[in-house]
Amino acid sequence: MKHLSAIIICILAFYTSGVRAEKHASSDRYGHTLNVGIGIGGYSGYYNYVGQSLPVLNANYEFTVANNFTLAPFISFYNYSNSYYHESVIPIGVKGSYYFDDILKASHNWDFYLAGSLGTAIVNSTWDNNYNGNRNYYHNGNPLLLDIHIGTEYHLTRNLGIFLDLSSGVSTLGLSFH
């Protein structure tokens, strides 16, 4: 975690020394953006430890589809362990975002969006050899992921932003590379 924090600080220092973000034409404002974040949450269909927030790594790449609308293939990773069970989960899918900057008359440094995600998850579960309980208990989750998001991004420079994405599944804070 210390190494990740140091890398993020170095990247921020490098990019914030550049020029402030400029207003682009509406069709070019969004998309072609790599978003990388860390957060908390999880998909309750895959585990029975509801109420526990798990650390999550998330990345997506946004493509412009229409004016103010992007699609972003995503991948996330988190894991859970206790004394007899370990589970690694890799959700994958696509996130569709609609940006409300024009309607809200937002400053060119800010982006505001609502989004929805659709996907599935790759789950790897392992049990301790001494466990005598039901080993299929955690394999019965719903493989379909459906999330809703509300989020914002602040453009630190033309090429770097910081975002907050609040979701019904995983909420993240991260960097956007344009």
C-alpha positions in Angstrom: 0.0 0.0 0.0 2.9 2.3 0.7 4.3 1.7 -2.8 0.9 2.5 -4.4 0.6 5.7 -2.4 4.1 6.8 -3.5 3.3 6.1 -7.1 0.1 8.0 -7.0 1.8 11.0 -5.4 4.6 11.0 -8.0 2.0 10.8 -10.8 0.0 13.6 -9.3 3.1 15.8 -8.9 4.1 15.2 -12.5 0.8 15.9 -14.1 -0.3 18.8 -11.9 2.7 20.7 -13.0 1.1 20.9 -16.5 -1.5 23.2 -17.9 -5.0 23.4 -16.5 -7.7 21.4 -18.3 -9.2 23.2 -21.2 -12.8 23.1 -22.4 -13.1 20.7 -25.4 -15.9 20.4 -27.9 -18.8 18.5 -26.3 -18.3 15.4 -28.4 -14.6 15.2 -27.5 -14.9 15.9 -23.7 -15.4 12.3 -22.6 -14.0 9.0 -23.5 -10.4 7.9 -24.4 -9.8 7.9 -20.6 -8.2 5.3 -18.4 -9.7 5.3 -14.9 -7.8 3.5 -12.1 -9.1 3.5 -8.6 -9.1 1.8 -5.2 -12.2 1.5 -3.1 -14.4 -0.4 -0.8 -17.4 -2.7 -1.4 -18.1 -6.0 -3.0 -20.8 -8.0 -4.8 -23.0 -9.8 -2.2 -24.1 -12.4 -4.7 -20.7 -14.2 -4.3 -20.2 -14.3 -0.5 -22.0 -14.6 2.7 -20.1 -11.9 4.6 -22.6 -9.1 3.9 -21.9 -6.0 5.9 -18.1 -6.3 5.5 -16.4 -3.8 3.2 -13.6 -5.2 1.2 -10.7 -3.3 -0.4 -11.2 -3.3 -4.2 -8.9 -2.4 -7.1 -10.8 -1.2 -10.2 -9.8 -0.1 -13.8 -11.8 0.8 -16.8 -11.3 2.5 -20.2 -13.9 4.9 -21.5 -14.9 5.1 -25.2 -17.1 7.9 -26.5 -20.3 6.4 -28.0 -22.5 9.5 -28.4 -22.6 13.1 -27.2 -22.3 13.0 -23.4 -22.3 9.1 -23.4 -19.5 6.6 -22.9 -19.0 2.9 -22.5 -16.2 1.6 -20.4 -15.1 -2.0 -20.2 -14.0 -2.7 -16.6 -12.2 -5.2 -14.5 -11.9 -5.2 -10.7 -10.3 -7.4 -8.1 -10.9 -8.2 -4.4 -10.5 -11.1 -2.1 -11.7 -12.3 1.2 -10.2 -14.7 3.7 -11.1 -16.2 7.1 -9.7 -19.1 9.1 -11.1 -21.8 6.7 -12.0 -20.0 3.5 -10.4 -17.8 0.8 -12.2 -16.3 -2.2 -10.8 -14.1 -5.0 -13.3 -12.3 -7.2 -12.6 -10.6 -10.5 -15.7 -8.8 -11.8 -15.6 -7.9 -15.5 -18.2 -6.1 -17.6 -19.1 -2.7 -19.2 -20.2 0.5 -17.6 -22.3 3.0 -19.5 -22.1 6.7 -18.3 -24.1 9.7 -19.2 -22.5 13.1 -18.4 -24.7 16.0 -17.2 -22.2 18.8 -17.5 -24.1 20.7 -20.2 -27.4 20.4 -18.3 -25.8 21.5 -15.0 -23.7 24.2 -16.7 -20.7 22.8 -14.9 -17.2 24.4 -15.1 -14.9 22.8 -17.6 -12.8 21.4 -14.7 -15.7 19.3 -13.5 -17.6 16.2 -14.9 -20.8 14.8 -13.4 -22.4 11.5 -14.4 -24.9 8.8 -13.8 -24.0 5.3 -14.9 -25.0 1.7 -14.9 -22.8 -1.4 -15.0 -23.5 -4.9 -16.3 -21.1 -7.8 -16.0 -20.2 -11.1 -14.4 -17.5 -12.3 -12.1 -14.8 -14.9 -12.1 -14.7 -16.5 -8.6 -12.0 -18.7 -7.2 -12.8 -20.3 -3.8 -10.6 -22.5 -1.7 -11.2 -24.2 1.6 -8.9 -25.4 4.4 -8.4 -29.1 4.3 -9.8 -29.5 7.8 -13.1 -27.8 7.0 -16.0 -30.3 7.2 -18.9 -28.0 6.3 -20.7 -27.4 3.0 -18.0 -26.5 0.4 -20.6 -25.5 -2.2 -22.1 -22.8 0.1 -20.2 -19.9 -1.5 -20.6 -21.2 -5.1 -24.3 -20.5 -5.4 -24.1 -16.7 -6.0 -25.8 -14.9 -8.8 -23.2 -14.5 -11.6 -24.9 -11.4 -13.0 -23.6 -8.0 -11.8 -25.9 -4.9 -12.0 -24.8 -1.7 -10.4 -25.8 2.0 -10.5 -23.3 4.8 -10.1 -23.2 8.5 -9.5 -19.9 10.2 -9.8 -17.8 13.2 -10.5 -14.3 14.0 -11.8 -12.2 17.0 -11.2 -9.6 17.8 -14.0 -6.3 18.6 -12.3 -4.7 19.2 -15.7 -5.6 18.5 -19.3 -4.3 14.9 -19.0 -5.1 14.0 -15.4 -8.2 14.1 -13.2 -9.3 12.7 -9.9 -12.6 11.0 -9.6 -15.1 9.7 -7.0 -17.5 7.0 -8.1 -20.3 6.0 -5.6 -22.0 2.7 -6.5 -24.4 0.1 -5.3 -21.5 -2.4 -5.6 -18.1 -0.9 -5.3 -17.3 2.8 -4.6 -13.9 4.0 -5.8 -11.6 7.0 -5.6 -9.0 7.2 -8.3 -7.1 8.9 -11.1 -8.3 9.5 -14.7 -5.7 9.6 -17.4 -6.9 11.4 -20.6 
